[in-house]
Amino acid sequence: MRLARLGEGKSGGYRVIIIFKKEERTFFVFGFAKSDRGNINQVEIRGYKELAKEYLGLTEEIIDRLVKKRKFIEI
């Protein structure tokens, strides 16, 4: 996902990696300024897809436990 930087638009903004399942849950995974790096590569994309399968397969009970252990942060 591309996010605009205040006063600069999307071209000078940020990229954010999110994992979501419509109307169920969303995980913020990674964010970076486009000025720091251009994009993510194919190896990273494959890794995020695998991570998405894992995260979206978690039960509410497991997510609650991870939040309590501060492995996940609820925002």
Backbone as CSV, one residue per row, in Angstrom:
resi,resn,N_x,N_y,N_z,CA_x,CA_y,CA_z,C_x,C_y,C_z
1,MET,0.846,-1.163,0.000,0.000,0.000,0.000,0.896,1.232,0.000
2,ARG,0.541,2.222,-0.792,1.284,3.483,-0.808,0.550,4.512,0.028
3,LEU,1.287,5.248,0.848,0.725,6.326,1.659,1.403,7.631,1.308
4,ALA,0.609,8.670,1.182,1.159,9.986,0.865,1.821,10.589,2.092
5,ARG,2.895,11.313,1.851,3.547,12.094,2.905,2.907,13.478,2.866
6,LEU,2.615,14.041,4.011,1.947,15.330,4.083,2.635,16.364,3.193
7,GLY,1.906,16.911,2.254,2.422,17.956,1.373,3.248,17.463,0.203
8,GLU,3.453,16.149,0.066,4.294,15.638,-1.011,3.598,14.635,-1.920
9,GLY,2.455,14.150,-1.532,1.769,13.160,-2.343,2.374,11.784,-2.201
10,LYS,1.852,10.846,-2.985,2.290,9.453,-2.867,3.703,9.224,-3.385
11,SER,4.155,10.005,-4.360,5.482,9.755,-4.929,6.600,10.019,-3.924
12,GLY,6.366,10.861,-2.954,7.372,11.131,-1.923,6.982,10.527,-0.595
13,GLY,6.119,9.538,-0.626,5.541,9.021,0.602,6.158,7.746,1.122
14,TYR,5.293,6.880,1.549,5.690,5.656,2.239,5.066,4.431,1.569
15,ARG,5.665,3.291,1.817,5.064,2.018,1.448,4.813,1.271,2.757
16,VAL,3.673,0.624,2.829,3.315,-0.127,4.016,2.887,-1.527,3.592
17,ILE,3.374,-2.511,4.320,2.995,-3.894,4.067,1.950,-4.263,5.116
18,ILE,0.751,-4.599,4.646,-0.303,-5.033,5.543,-0.824,-6.388,5.067
19,ILE,-1.262,-7.168,6.024,-1.884,-8.461,5.746,-3.312,-8.330,6.247
20,PHE,-4.272,-8.633,5.399,-5.645,-8.508,5.869,-6.562,-9.527,5.211
21,LYS,-7.650,-9.788,5.916,-8.743,-10.576,5.386,-9.974,-9.712,5.565
22,LYS,-10.607,-9.398,4.474,-11.720,-8.448,4.458,-12.717,-8.731,5.575
23,GLU,-13.015,-7.690,6.323,-13.991,-7.698,7.403,-13.658,-8.671,8.533
24,GLU,-12.391,-9.087,8.643,-12.004,-9.978,9.735,-10.867,-9.405,10.553
25,ARG,-9.682,-9.314,9.945,-8.528,-8.821,10.697,-7.501,-8.216,9.752
26,THR,-6.666,-7.369,10.340,-5.607,-6.703,9.590,-4.352,-6.682,10.447
27,PHE,-3.209,-6.961,9.819,-1.922,-6.913,10.495,-1.025,-5.924,9.762
28,PHE,-0.478,-4.969,10.488,0.556,-4.089,9.951,1.869,-4.834,10.110
29,VAL,2.600,-5.011,9.016,3.806,-5.828,9.068,5.075,-4.989,8.941
30,PHE,5.093,-4.026,8.009,6.332,-3.302,7.739,5.998,-1.998,7.032
31,GLY,6.759,-0.968,7.304,6.589,0.308,6.621,7.933,0.963,6.385
32,PHE,8.043,1.689,5.280,9.299,2.384,4.991,9.034,3.587,4.099
33,ALA,9.909,4.581,4.227,9.846,5.752,3.360,10.374,5.369,1.987
34,LYS,9.688,5.815,0.950,10.142,5.499,-0.404,11.493,6.134,-0.695
35,SER,11.856,7.144,0.064,13.172,7.760,-0.127,14.284,6.858,0.422
36,ASP,13.927,5.924,1.307,14.916,5.003,1.878,15.172,3.794,0.990
37,ARG,14.133,3.342,0.289,14.279,2.211,-0.626,13.145,2.248,-1.630
38,GLY,13.395,1.717,-2.794,12.414,1.804,-3.880,11.201,0.935,-3.691
39,ASN,11.400,-0.312,-3.376,10.291,-1.236,-3.274,10.794,-2.517,-2.625
40,ILE,9.918,-3.485,-2.462,10.347,-4.784,-1.964,10.592,-5.698,-3.157
41,ASN,11.461,-6.668,-2.991,11.798,-7.553,-4.109,10.925,-8.811,-4.094
42,GLN,11.071,-9.641,-5.106,10.245,-10.836,-5.249,10.430,-11.838,-4.098
43,VAL,11.635,-11.950,-3.595,11.888,-12.849,-2.467,11.111,-12.366,-1.248
44,GLU,11.124,-11.063,-1.007,10.377,-10.501,0.117,8.874,-10.690,-0.080
45,ILE,8.399,-10.502,-1.286,6.977,-10.692,-1.579,6.558,-12.121,-1.243
46,ARG,7.351,-13.102,-1.668,7.039,-14.500,-1.349,7.015,-14.721,0.157
47,GLY,7.971,-14.121,0.853,8.016,-14.243,2.310,6.785,-13.653,2.974
48,TYR,6.350,-12.492,2.500,5.153,-11.867,3.066,3.903,-12.683,2.763
49,LYS,3.854,-13.324,1.614,2.708,-14.178,1.285,2.650,-15.383,2.222
50,GLU,3.802,-15.962,2.536,3.844,-17.075,3.485,3.437,-16.597,4.883
51,LEU,3.921,-15.426,5.264,3.560,-14.852,6.557,2.056,-14.600,6.626
52,ALA,1.478,-14.143,5.528,0.034,-13.894,5.481,-0.738,-15.177,5.734
53,LYS,-0.330,-16.269,5.114,-1.009,-17.554,5.345,-0.963,-17.926,6.827
54,GLU,0.205,-17.736,7.422,0.371,-18.077,8.837,-0.486,-17.176,9.725
55,TYR,-0.392,-15.865,9.532,-1.130,-14.927,10.375,-2.636,-15.084,10.218
56,LEU,-3.106,-15.236,8.993,-4.543,-15.328,8.774,-5.116,-16.657,9.250
57,GLY,-4.263,-17.616,9.521,-4.702,-18.889,10.056,-4.743,-18.939,11.574
58,LEU,-4.291,-17.874,12.229,-4.279,-17.849,13.691,-5.696,-17.713,14.252
59,THR,-5.941,-18.388,15.352,-7.233,-18.253,16.023,-7.219,-16.995,16.893
60,GLU,-8.403,-16.556,17.289,-8.499,-15.392,18.178,-7.770,-15.669,19.495
61,GLU,-7.863,-16.888,19.967,-7.196,-17.264,21.211,-5.684,-17.104,21.100
62,ILE,-5.114,-17.567,20.009,-3.666,-17.440,19.808,-3.272,-15.982,19.668
63,ILE,-4.058,-15.216,18.931,-3.758,-13.782,18.777,-3.808,-13.091,20.128
64,ASP,-4.818,-13.391,20.934,-4.906,-12.793,22.271,-3.669,-13.122,23.106
65,ARG,-3.217,-14.364,23.025,-2.013,-14.771,23.763,-0.784,-14.001,23.280
66,LEU,-0.667,-13.849,21.962,0.476,-13.114,21.404,0.450,-11.645,21.809
67,VAL,-0.733,-11.061,21.886,-0.858,-9.672,22.338,-0.441,-9.570,23.815
68,LYS,-0.916,-10.505,24.639,-0.556,-10.478,26.060,0.947,-10.643,26.270
69,LYS,1.594,-11.437,25.424,3.041,-11.637,25.525,3.831,-10.529,24.832
70,ARG,3.117,-9.560,24.257,3.718,-8.437,23.533,4.492,-8.853,22.280
71,LYS,4.111,-9.980,21.711,4.666,-10.414,20.420,3.942,-9.685,19.302
72,PHE,2.648,-9.398,19.535,1.830,-8.577,18.650,1.399,-7.365,19.457
73,ILE,1.220,-6.250,18.802,0.721,-5.052,19.460,-0.595,-4.670,18.794
74,GLU,-1.647,-4.551,19.597,-2.952,-4.181,19.061,-3.022,-2.677,18.935
75,ILE,-3.418,-2.209,17.757,-3.541,-0.751,17.566,-4.928,-0.408,17.090
